[in-house]
Amino acid sequence: MIEMLVYISILVFMLVIILEVIISITQKDRIIESKRNIENSAALTLERVTREVRESTAISVPSSTRLVLTESDGTTEFYLSDARIFLKENGIEVGTLTSSSTKVTSLNFIRFASSTSEGVSVRMTLESGTTTAYRVESFYISAVKRKR
């Protein structure tokens, strides 16, 4: 009887350790997923903005959350709506640049110009996750229009 109680207590101890490991792995997976969503959304948005700014012929920032670029073949517009960044090309909405599980809490387009260059500085803050795996990250980038 005592021997059986010892075996049961050992098994219970092993099960507790296994459950703690599983819970820890699940929590880390949620954190990684949140970070991945934020980084993918930021990379896609910033890369697209940079590429379009470099190819543009004119830069306009009607509001801090709206960027309009004039190019030889039309216009490209980036704007914030419903906590997501959208893209329009020639007046037609192409879609979102941020994932559905990522919220944009702050977006600022700032146009800068000097006698030799013109460009846009982009500042944005993204958040993703649940209460146990919630992440917030800020991103900054400046893109300069190419001389023609």
Summary of the structure (lengths in Angstrom):
residues: 148
radius of gyration: 23.8
end to end distance: 89.2
largest distance: 90.4
contacts: 412
relative contact order: 0.17
helix: 36%
strand: 43%
